[in-house]
């Protein structure tokens, strides 16, 4: 890769970004050494660096002055990013990290953090001319801060936030940026450190505490990886990387996992399907719990579930909410940031997400399935949890026949979505299984009747003779990849004749360019749907086909193993918010399913196929 572009450039491809996390907030740094996204102190906070969504919304670049080639990789089992830059004059490395608290190890990672980005330049050979361009813009680029030189650095203060840049290189403050050029020779080490603080109130960092370091951060990530049980199935390196990404998308204080680190990266370039994914969805709960159980250990899924129980509170007659803020906030009112041009002019840029007000019946099944998956780890269920689960089962029994917005969160109208019916079946099936642990309010006799009614309705009304498959909604001939969930949740076996026909039709008609689209008029392929297809094929005994789809899907990951929500089929660009938790969850679950199918069919893969829990 060659590059000498200046600060006014358009945004690079999504795949060019690396992901940094301190388990409170996230930063994205591109291949040219520019931090173009940093929302701090939380994932859903306003950005300090927001060039990802507008060229003038703030950045922090450290890069060679002349054209260069770059290679990059994460350091071991961490989110510490190591980039090697080579120019005609020499070679150096840039190491980037979102700092973790010194001395923190294992599952304590991310509970408290210093809200600091660390960047280290190290000379390898020759002499490389470098430049630094530090241009924070608070509140999603609305506020250009006052910049002033201070001892050993620069203070940027504006609106509710301030960022202190510690720099051994004297910086020149002008035009809203702090800039400098400097030479790096072999053996030189140059450290930069940017720390966020609120503009007012008490400092968040104890000045007597040890300073965070890149090595502390690397060791903290590695200690978390070492504390996990260690996945040993097929595609182990991809699974371990995805597990680290999920940890990076976890809000340390609560255990909630955000759907992605960004807002408003488009489903279609230049389009309006741009949403804020920096919140935690209940839809992801059971699949995420399974993936964390496979790739991590029971502590992580248990914390995630504890977060949900607290966030939901006591449930009465109100709408059962499908998503929350990372600390359990309910009100996620959506608004547009009209001053931002968007990623490659994809407008509007949204913060908040109106889906929090939608009726989505599938979440009832996701929650009860998650409890069922964790039943051996949760112990005795306390009375508030029992009451909540009983309410959810009763709602599934009473409301499964109603239309809803569906798992794809339709904003036009409600429909009789098959996936919603099936997840209501899951809610009741799991509630029946858990009935003896749900207290006096449990009504398994009623739940069994409703469960069987749903099954009969789905088998009759979801099948389309015209499509030769189960379709996305009752009385519809339109294919929808969400019905691939039927075998995954145990509604039907994958080798059931109609289910097998459905899998084949979806593979043939929705599969294109190595990806599976949600429906036929989708322009992009969904990575989670592709992994679902791989799981279904593995469950049907078609291991070679499953591996082909799995490998095709993982091939869309960038050079760091990061995936967004979607991609252009045929090896095209990543699309949608990034990195996307659901895509990495899908990878982990599909790898495990292929491992189990390989063992069951007596294959002898080249991979270590040690069983997972």
C-alpha positions as CSV (number, residue, x, y, z in Angstrom):
1,X,0.0,0.0,0.0
2,X,1.3,3.4,-0.9
3,X,0.0,6.6,0.7
4,X,0.9,10.2,1.1
5,X,-2.6,11.7,1.3
6,X,-3.3,14.7,3.4
7,X,-5.7,15.4,6.2
8,X,-8.6,16.5,3.9
9,X,-9.0,13.1,2.3
10,X,-12.2,11.1,2.1
11,X,-12.8,8.3,4.5
12,X,-10.9,5.0,3.7
13,X,-12.6,1.7,3.3
14,X,-14.1,0.2,6.4
15,X,-11.7,-2.7,6.2
16,X,-8.8,-0.3,6.6
17,X,-9.6,0.3,10.2
18,X,-8.2,-1.4,13.3
19,X,-10.2,-1.6,16.5
20,X,-8.9,-0.5,19.9
21,X,-10.9,-0.9,23.1
22,X,-10.5,-0.4,26.9
23,X,-13.9,-2.0,27.5
24,X,-15.5,1.4,28.2
25,X,-15.0,3.0,24.8
26,X,-13.6,2.3,21.4
27,X,-11.3,3.9,18.9
28,X,-10.7,3.1,15.2
29,X,-7.3,3.7,13.6
30,X,-6.7,3.4,9.9
31,X,-3.8,1.9,8.0
32,X,-2.3,5.4,7.6
33,X,-2.0,5.8,11.3
34,X,-5.0,8.1,11.8
35,X,-7.4,7.7,14.7
36,X,-10.6,8.6,13.0
37,X,-13.1,7.5,15.7
38,X,-12.9,7.8,19.5
39,X,-16.1,8.0,21.6
40,X,-15.2,8.5,25.2
41,X,-15.8,7.9,28.1
42,X,-18.4,5.3,26.9
43,X,-19.1,3.5,23.6
44,X,-22.1,5.7,23.1
45,X,-20.5,9.0,24.1
46,X,-20.1,11.8,21.6
47,X,-16.9,11.5,19.6
48,X,-13.7,13.3,20.2
49,X,-12.3,12.1,16.9
50,X,-15.0,11.6,14.3
51,X,-13.5,11.8,10.9
52,X,-15.0,8.4,10.2
53,X,-18.3,10.3,9.7
54,X,-17.1,13.6,8.4
55,X,-13.7,14.9,7.2
56,X,-13.8,17.8,9.6
57,X,-15.0,16.0,12.7
58,X,-11.6,15.3,14.3
59,X,-8.6,13.0,14.0
60,X,-5.2,12.1,15.3
61,X,-2.7,11.1,12.7
62,X,0.9,9.9,13.1
63,X,2.4,8.8,9.8
64,X,5.4,9.0,7.6
65,X,5.7,12.2,5.5
66,X,6.7,10.2,2.3
67,X,5.0,7.4,0.6
68,X,5.0,4.1,2.5
69,X,4.0,0.5,2.6
70,X,2.3,-0.8,5.8
71,X,1.8,-4.2,7.4
72,X,-0.1,-4.6,10.7
73,X,-1.2,-7.2,13.2
74,X,-2.5,-7.4,16.8
75,X,0.1,-8.3,19.4
76,X,-0.6,-11.8,20.6
77,X,-4.0,-12.3,22.2
78,X,-4.8,-8.6,22.6
79,X,-6.2,-5.5,21.0
80,X,-2.8,-3.8,21.0
81,X,-2.2,-2.9,17.3
82,X,1.3,-3.1,15.8
83,X,1.8,-1.4,12.4
84,X,5.1,-1.5,10.4
85,X,5.7,1.4,8.0
86,X,8.4,1.1,5.3
87,X,9.5,4.1,3.2
88,X,12.4,4.4,0.8
89,X,14.4,5.9,3.7
90,X,13.8,3.4,6.4
91,X,11.4,1.4,8.6
92,X,9.6,2.0,11.8
93,X,6.7,0.6,13.9
94,X,3.7,2.3,15.4
95,X,2.0,0.6,18.3
96,X,-1.5,1.7,19.3
97,X,-3.5,0.8,22.4
98,X,-6.5,2.0,24.4
99,X,-4.9,1.8,27.8
100,X,-6.1,-0.5,30.5
101,X,-5.5,0.1,34.2
102,X,-2.0,-1.0,35.4
103,X,-2.0,-4.2,37.3
104,X,-5.5,-5.2,36.3
105,X,-5.7,-8.9,35.2
106,X,-8.2,-11.5,34.1
107,X,-11.9,-10.8,34.5
108,X,-11.3,-7.5,36.3
109,X,-10.2,-6.1,32.9
110,X,-12.1,-2.9,31.9
111,X,-13.9,-2.3,35.2
112,X,-12.0,0.9,35.7
113,X,-9.9,2.6,33.0
114,X,-7.8,5.7,32.5
115,X,-9.6,6.8,29.2
116,X,-6.3,7.1,27.4
117,X,-4.9,6.3,24.0
118,X,-1.2,5.3,23.9
119,X,0.8,5.5,20.7
120,X,4.5,4.5,20.4
121,X,6.8,5.1,17.4
122,X,10.0,3.0,17.3
123,X,12.7,3.3,14.7
124,X,13.8,0.0,13.1
125,X,16.3,1.0,10.3
126,X,17.3,4.2,8.4
127,X,15.7,7.5,9.2
128,X,12.0,8.1,8.6
129,X,10.5,11.6,8.4
130,X,7.2,11.6,10.4
131,X,4.4,14.0,11.0
132,X,1.8,14.3,13.8
133,X,-1.5,16.0,13.3
134,X,-3.7,16.2,16.5
135,X,-7.1,17.7,15.8
136,X,-9.8,16.8,18.4
137,X,-13.4,18.0,17.7
138,X,-15.7,17.5,20.6
139,X,-19.4,16.5,20.5
140,X,-19.3,14.7,17.1
141,X,-17.3,17.6,15.6
142,X,-19.6,20.4,16.7
143,X,-17.0,21.9,19.0
144,X,-13.5,23.0,18.0
145,X,-11.6,23.1,21.3
146,X,-9.1,25.8,22.4
147,X,-5.6,24.4,22.0
148,X,-2.7,25.6,24.1
149,X,0.8,24.4,24.7
150,X,1.5,23.1,28.2
151,X,4.5,21.5,29.8
152,X,5.4,18.4,27.7
153,X,2.3,18.6,25.5
154,X,-0.9,20.2,24.5
155,X,-4.3,20.8,26.2
156,X,-7.4,20.7,24.0
157,X,-10.5,22.0,25.9
158,X,-13.9,22.7,24.5
159,X,-17.5,22.0,25.5
160,X,-17.8,19.3,28.2
161,X,-14.5,17.5,27.4
162,X,-10.8,18.1,27.4
163,X,-8.0,15.9,26.0
164,X,-4.4,16.3,27.1
165,X,-1.8,15.1,24.7
166,X,1.6,14.3,26.2
167,X,4.3,14.6,23.6
168,X,8.1,14.6,23.7
169,X,8.0,16.5,20.4
170,X,7.2,20.2,20.6
171,X,3.9,20.9,18.8
172,X,2.8,23.9,17.0
173,X,-0.9,24.9,17.7
174,X,-2.6,26.6,14.7
175,X,-5.7,26.2,12.6
176,X,-7.4,24.0,15.2
177,X,-4.6,21.4,15.2
178,X,-1.4,20.7,17.0
179,X,1.3,19.6,14.4
180,X,4.9,18.7,14.2
181,X,7.4,17.0,12.0
182,X,10.2,14.9,13.4
183,X,12.7,12.3,12.3
184,X,12.9,8.8,13.7
185,X,16.2,6.9,13.5
186,X,16.9,3.3,14.2
187,X,16.6,2.7,17.9
188,X,14.5,5.8,18.6
189,X,11.4,5.4,20.8
190,X,8.8,8.2,20.8
191,X,5.8,7.9,23.1
192,X,2.5,9.9,22.8
193,X,-0.4,9.7,25.2
194,X,-3.9,11.3,24.9
195,X,-6.1,11.3,28.0
196,X,-9.7,12.3,28.2
197,X,-11.1,14.3,31.2
198,X,-14.4,16.1,31.6
199,X,-13.9,19.9,31.3
200,X,-15.5,20.4,34.8
201,X,-15.5,18.5,38.0
202,X,-12.9,16.4,39.7
203,X,-10.1,14.8,37.7
204,X,-11.0,11.2,36.9
205,X,-7.4,9.9,37.3
206,X,-5.5,9.6,40.6
207,X,-2.3,11.5,40.0
208,X,-0.5,9.3,42.4
209,X,-1.5,6.1,40.5
210,X,1.0,4.5,38.1
211,X,0.8,5.7,34.5
212,X,-0.7,3.3,32.0
213,X,1.5,1.6,29.5
214,X,1.3,-0.4,26.3
215,X,3.0,-3.4,28.0
216,X,0.5,-3.3,30.9
217,X,-2.3,-3.2,28.4
218,X,-0.9,-6.1,26.4
219,X,-0.4,-8.2,29.5
220,X,-4.0,-7.4,30.7
221,X,-5.5,-8.7,27.4
222,X,-3.2,-11.7,27.5
223,X,-4.2,-12.5,31.1
224,X,-7.9,-12.5,30.1
225,X,-7.2,-14.9,27.2
226,X,-5.1,-17.1,29.6
227,X,-8.0,-17.2,32.1
228,X,-10.4,-18.7,29.5
229,X,-10.8,-22.4,29.0
230,X,-9.3,-22.2,25.6
231,X,-11.3,-23.2,22.5
232,X,-9.6,-26.2,20.7
233,X,-12.0,-26.9,17.9
234,X,-11.9,-26.2,14.2
235,X,-10.8,-22.7,13.1
236,X,-9.3,-22.0,16.5
237,X,-7.4,-18.9,15.6
238,X,-10.5,-17.2,14.1
239,X,-12.5,-18.2,17.1
240,X,-9.9,-16.8,19.5
241,X,-9.7,-13.5,17.6
242,X,-13.5,-13.2,17.6
243,X,-13.7,-13.8,21.3
244,X,-11.2,-11.0,21.9
245,X,-13.3,-8.7,19.7
246,X,-16.4,-9.6,21.8
247,X,-14.5,-8.8,24.9
248,X,-13.5,-5.4,23.3
249,X,-17.2,-4.7,22.7
250,X,-18.1,-5.4,26.3
251,X,-18.7,-2.5,28.6
252,X,-16.6,-3.5,31.6
253,X,-18.6,-2.0,34.4
254,X,-21.9,-3.8,33.5
255,X,-21.0,-6.8,31.2
256,X,-23.2,-5.5,28.4
257,X,-22.0,-6.1,24.9
258,X,-22.6,-3.4,22.3
259,X,-23.7,-4.5,18.8
260,X,-20.9,-2.5,17.3
261,X,-18.4,0.2,18.1
262,X,-19.8,2.7,15.6
263,X,-22.9,4.5,14.4
264,X,-24.2,5.2,10.9
265,X,-21.8,3.2,8.8
266,X,-24.1,2.4,5.9
267,X,-25.7,-0.8,4.8
268,X,-25.5,0.7,1.3
269,X,-22.9,3.3,0.3
270,X,-24.5,6.6,0.0
271,X,-27.9,5.3,1.3
272,X,-30.0,6.2,4.3
273,X,-30.0,2.8,6.2
274,X,-27.5,4.1,8.8
275,X,-28.2,3.3,12.4
276,X,-26.5,3.6,15.8
277,X,-25.4,0.2,17.0
278,X,-23.6,1.3,20.2
279,X,-26.2,-0.3,22.4
280,X,-26.9,-3.8,23.7
281,X,-29.7,-5.9,22.0
282,X,-31.6,-8.7,23.7
283,X,-31.8,-10.4,20.3
284,X,-28.1,-11.2,20.5
285,X,-28.5,-12.6,24.0
286,X,-28.8,-16.4,23.5
287,X,-26.5,-16.6,20.5
288,X,-23.9,-14.4,22.3
289,X,-24.2,-16.5,25.5
290,X,-23.5,-19.6,23.5
291,X,-20.5,-18.1,21.7
292,X,-19.0,-16.8,25.0
293,X,-19.5,-20.2,26.6
294,X,-17.7,-21.8,23.6
295,X,-14.8,-19.3,23.3
296,X,-14.5,-17.9,26.8
297,X,-15.8,-19.2,30.1
298,X,-19.1,-19.1,32.1
299,X,-18.2,-15.8,33.9
300,X,-18.7,-13.7,30.8
301,X,-22.2,-15.0,29.8
302,X,-23.3,-14.9,33.4
303,X,-22.3,-11.2,33.7
304,X,-24.1,-10.5,30.5
305,X,-27.3,-12.0,31.8
306,X,-26.9,-10.2,35.1
307,X,-26.8,-6.9,33.2
308,X,-30.0,-7.7,31.4
309,X,-31.9,-8.7,34.6
310,X,-30.9,-5.4,36.2
311,X,-31.6,-3.4,33.0
312,X,-35.1,-4.8,32.6
313,X,-36.1,-4.2,36.2
314,X,-39.6,-5.3,37.2
315,X,-41.7,-6.0,34.2
316,X,-45.4,-5.0,34.3
317,X,-47.7,-4.3,31.4
318,X,-45.3,-2.0,29.5
319,X,-43.7,-2.8,26.2
320,X,-41.0,-5.4,26.6
321,X,-37.9,-3.5,25.5
322,X,-35.6,-5.1,23.0
323,X,-32.4,-3.1,23.7
324,X,-30.8,-0.9,26.3
325,X,-27.8,1.4,26.9
326,X,-24.7,-0.2,28.3
327,X,-25.5,0.8,31.8
328,X,-29.2,-0.3,31.5
329,X,-30.7,3.0,30.1
330,X,-34.1,2.6,28.5
331,X,-34.5,5.8,26.6
332,X,-32.5,5.6,23.4
333,X,-34.4,8.3,21.5
334,X,-33.0,8.6,18.0
335,X,-32.0,11.9,16.4
336,X,-30.0,13.0,13.3
337,X,-26.7,14.9,13.3
338,X,-27.3,17.0,10.3
339,X,-24.0,18.8,10.5
340,X,-22.1,15.6,9.6
341,X,-21.8,14.5,6.0
342,X,-21.7,10.8,6.8
343,X,-19.4,8.0,5.7
344,X,-18.9,8.6,2.0
345,X,-22.0,11.0,2.0
346,X,-24.3,8.3,3.6
347,X,-26.9,10.4,5.4
348,X,-28.4,10.8,7.9
349,X,-25.9,10.2,10.7
350,X,-28.0,9.0,13.6
351,X,-27.4,8.7,17.3
352,X,-29.9,6.8,19.4
353,X,-32.0,4.1,17.8
354,X,-35.8,4.2,17.4
355,X,-35.9,0.4,17.4
356,X,-36.1,0.6,21.2
357,X,-39.8,1.4,20.9
358,X,-40.6,-1.5,18.5
359,X,-42.5,-4.6,19.3
360,X,-40.2,-7.6,18.5
361,X,-41.6,-10.8,19.9
362,X,-38.5,-12.8,19.2
363,X,-36.7,-11.3,22.2
364,X,-38.9,-13.4,24.5
365,X,-37.3,-16.5,23.2
366,X,-33.8,-15.1,23.2
367,X,-33.9,-14.3,26.9
368,X,-35.5,-17.6,28.0
369,X,-33.1,-19.5,25.7
370,X,-30.2,-17.7,27.4
371,X,-31.4,-18.7,30.8
372,X,-31.8,-22.3,29.6
373,X,-28.3,-22.3,28.3
374,X,-26.9,-21.1,31.6
375,X,-29.2,-23.2,33.8
376,X,-26.4,-25.2,35.3
377,X,-24.4,-22.0,36.2
378,X,-27.1,-19.7,37.5
379,X,-28.0,-21.9,40.5
380,X,-31.3,-21.1,42.2
381,X,-33.2,-18.4,40.4
382,X,-34.3,-15.5,42.7
383,X,-37.9,-14.4,42.9
384,X,-37.6,-11.3,40.7
385,X,-35.9,-13.3,38.0
386,X,-38.6,-16.1,38.3
387,X,-41.3,-13.5,38.0
388,X,-39.7,-11.9,34.9
389,X,-39.4,-15.2,33.1
390,X,-42.9,-16.2,33.9
391,X,-44.2,-12.8,32.5
392,X,-42.2,-13.4,29.4
393,X,-43.5,-16.9,28.9
394,X,-47.1,-15.7,29.5
395,X,-46.6,-12.9,26.9
396,X,-45.3,-15.5,24.4
397,X,-48.4,-17.6,25.0
398,X,-50.8,-14.7,24.8
399,X,-49.2,-12.7,22.0
400,X,-47.4,-15.0,19.6
401,X,-50.1,-14.6,16.9
402,X,-49.7,-10.9,16.8
403,X,-47.7,-9.1,14.0
404,X,-44.4,-7.4,14.9
405,X,-41.4,-5.6,13.5
406,X,-39.4,-8.8,13.2
407,X,-35.7,-9.4,13.9
408,X,-34.7,-7.2,11.0
409,X,-36.5,-4.3,12.7
410,X,-38.8,-3.3,9.8
411,X,-39.7,0.4,10.0
412,X,-42.5,0.3,7.4
413,X,-45.1,-2.0,8.9
414,X,-45.6,-5.0,11.1
415,X,-45.9,-8.6,9.7
416,X,-46.4,-12.1,10.8
417,X,-42.7,-12.9,10.8
418,X,-41.9,-16.6,11.0
419,X,-38.7,-16.1,13.0
420,X,-40.8,-14.2,15.7
421,X,-43.3,-17.1,15.9
422,X,-40.5,-19.6,16.2
423,X,-38.7,-17.6,19.0
424,X,-42.0,-17.5,20.9
425,X,-42.0,-21.3,20.5
426,X,-38.5,-21.2,22.0
427,X,-39.7,-19.0,24.9
428,X,-42.4,-21.5,25.8
429,X,-40.3,-24.6,25.2
430,X,-37.6,-23.4,27.5
431,X,-40.1,-22.1,30.0
432,X,-41.6,-25.6,30.2
433,X,-38.1,-27.1,30.7
434,X,-37.4,-24.6,33.5
435,X,-40.9,-24.7,35.1
436,X,-39.8,-26.4,38.3
437,X,-37.3,-23.5,38.9
438,X,-39.8,-20.6,38.1
439,X,-41.7,-20.6,41.3
440,X,-45.4,-20.6,42.0
441,X,-46.3,-18.5,39.0
442,X,-45.1,-21.2,36.5
443,X,-47.9,-22.5,34.3
444,X,-46.4,-25.3,32.2
445,X,-49.7,-26.8,31.2
446,X,-50.8,-23.6,29.5
447,X,-47.3,-23.1,28.0
448,X,-47.3,-26.6,26.4
449,X,-50.7,-25.9,24.8
450,X,-49.5,-22.6,23.3
451,X,-46.1,-24.0,22.3
452,X,-47.8,-26.8,20.3
453,X,-50.2,-24.3,18.7
454,X,-47.3,-22.2,17.5
455,X,-45.5,-25.3,16.1
456,X,-48.6,-26.3,14.2
457,X,-49.2,-22.8,12.8
458,X,-45.6,-22.4,11.6
459,X,-45.5,-25.8,9.9
460,X,-48.8,-25.0,8.1
461,X,-48.6,-21.3,7.4
462,X,-44.8,-20.7,6.9
463,X,-44.4,-23.3,4.2
464,X,-44.7,-21.9,0.6
465,X,-45.3,-24.5,-2.1
466,X,-44.4,-21.8,-4.6
467,X,-41.0,-21.1,-3.0
468,X,-40.5,-24.7,-2.0
469,X,-39.3,-23.4,1.3
470,X,-40.3,-21.9,4.7
471,X,-40.5,-18.2,4.0
472,X,-40.1,-15.1,6.0
473,X,-43.7,-14.5,7.0
474,X,-47.0,-16.3,7.0
475,X,-48.8,-16.3,3.7
476,X,-45.7,-15.1,1.8
477,X,-43.6,-16.5,-0.9
478,X,-40.6,-14.3,-0.1
479,X,-37.5,-16.0,1.1
480,X,-35.8,-14.7,4.3
481,X,-32.5,-16.1,5.7
482,X,-33.8,-15.7,9.3
483,X,-35.6,-19.0,8.9
484,X,-32.2,-20.7,9.1
485,X,-32.7,-20.3,12.8
486,X,-35.3,-23.1,12.9
487,X,-32.7,-25.9,13.2
488,X,-30.3,-23.8,15.3
489,X,-32.9,-23.4,18.1
490,X,-34.2,-26.9,17.9
491,X,-37.6,-26.2,16.2
492,X,-36.8,-28.6,13.4
493,X,-33.9,-30.9,12.6
494,X,-31.7,-29.7,9.7
495,X,-32.4,-33.0,7.8
496,X,-36.2,-32.6,8.1
497,X,-37.3,-32.8,4.4
498,X,-38.9,-29.4,4.3
499,X,-36.2,-27.8,6.3
500,X,-33.5,-29.4,4.1
501,X,-35.3,-28.1,1.1
502,X,-35.4,-24.6,2.7
503,X,-31.7,-24.7,3.4
504,X,-31.0,-25.7,-0.3
505,X,-33.3,-23.0,-1.7
506,X,-31.7,-20.3,0.5
507,X,-28.3,-21.4,-0.5
508,X,-29.2,-21.4,-4.2
509,X,-31.3,-18.2,-4.3
510,X,-29.9,-16.0,-1.5
511,X,-26.3,-17.2,-1.6
512,X,-24.2,-15.2,-4.0
513,X,-20.5,-14.2,-4.1
514,X,-19.7,-16.3,-1.0
515,X,-22.3,-14.5,1.2
516,X,-26.0,-15.0,2.0
517,X,-28.4,-12.1,1.6
518,X,-31.3,-11.7,4.0
519,X,-33.8,-11.6,1.2
520,X,-33.7,-11.6,-2.6
521,X,-33.7,-7.8,-3.2
522,X,-30.8,-7.2,-0.7
523,X,-27.8,-5.8,-2.4
524,X,-25.3,-6.9,0.2
525,X,-24.7,-10.1,2.0
526,X,-25.1,-10.6,5.7
527,X,-22.2,-12.3,7.5
528,X,-24.4,-13.7,10.3
529,X,-26.7,-15.2,7.8
530,X,-23.8,-16.9,6.0
531,X,-22.6,-18.4,9.3
532,X,-26.2,-19.6,10.0
533,X,-26.1,-21.4,6.6
534,X,-22.8,-23.0,7.5
535,X,-24.3,-24.2,10.8
536,X,-27.4,-25.6,9.2
537,X,-25.3,-27.5,6.6
538,X,-23.0,-28.9,9.3
539,X,-26.1,-30.1,11.3
540,X,-27.4,-31.7,8.1
541,X,-24.1,-33.6,7.7
542,X,-22.9,-31.5,4.8
543,X,-19.6,-30.7,6.4
544,X,-17.6,-29.8,3.2
545,X,-20.3,-27.4,2.1
546,X,-20.5,-25.9,5.6
547,X,-16.7,-25.4,5.6
548,X,-16.9,-23.8,2.2
549,X,-19.4,-21.2,3.3
550,X,-17.6,-20.7,6.6
551,X,-14.3,-20.0,4.9
552,X,-16.0,-17.7,2.4
553,X,-17.5,-15.7,5.1
554,X,-14.3,-15.4,7.1
555,X,-12.6,-14.3,3.9
556,X,-14.4,-11.0,4.2
557,X,-12.7,-10.2,7.4
558,X,-10.0,-7.6,7.1
559,X,-6.3,-8.3,7.7
560,X,-6.8,-8.0,11.5
561,X,-9.7,-10.5,11.5
562,X,-12.4,-7.9,12.0
563,X,-15.8,-8.1,10.4
564,X,-18.6,-5.6,9.9
565,X,-22.3,-6.5,9.6
566,X,-22.4,-6.9,5.8
567,X,-20.3,-6.9,2.7
568,X,-20.6,-6.6,-1.1
569,X,-20.8,-10.2,-2.5
570,X,-18.0,-11.4,-4.7
571,X,-15.1,-10.1,-2.5
572,X,-16.3,-6.5,-2.3
573,X,-16.2,-3.9,0.5
574,X,-17.3,-4.3,4.1
575,X,-20.5,-2.4,4.9
576,X,-22.3,-1.6,8.1
577,X,-21.2,-0.8,11.6
578,X,-17.8,-2.1,12.6
579,X,-16.6,-4.3,14.2
580,X,-20.0,-6.1,14.4
581,X,-20.5,-8.4,17.4
582,X,-23.2,-10.5,15.7
583,X,-20.8,-11.4,12.9
584,X,-18.1,-12.5,15.3
585,X,-20.8,-14.4,17.4
586,X,-21.8,-16.2,14.2
587,X,-18.3,-17.2,13.4
588,X,-17.7,-18.7,16.8
589,X,-21.0,-20.6,16.8
590,X,-20.5,-21.9,13.3
591,X,-16.9,-23.1,14.0
592,X,-18.2,-25.0,17.0
593,X,-21.1,-26.5,15.1
594,X,-18.7,-27.7,12.3
595,X,-16.4,-29.1,15.0
596,X,-19.3,-31.1,16.6
597,X,-20.5,-32.3,13.2
598,X,-17.0,-33.4,12.2
599,X,-16.6,-35.5,15.3
600,X,-20.1,-36.9,14.9
601,X,-19.4,-38.1,11.4
602,X,-16.0,-39.5,12.2
603,X,-14.0,-37.2,10.0
604,X,-10.3,-36.6,10.7
605,X,-9.7,-32.9,10.2
606,X,-6.2,-31.4,10.2
607,X,-7.3,-29.1,13.0
608,X,-7.3,-30.0,16.7
609,X,-10.9,-30.9,17.4
610,X,-10.8,-31.1,21.2
611,X,-14.3,-30.7,22.5
612,X,-15.6,-27.5,23.9
613,X,-18.1,-27.3,26.9
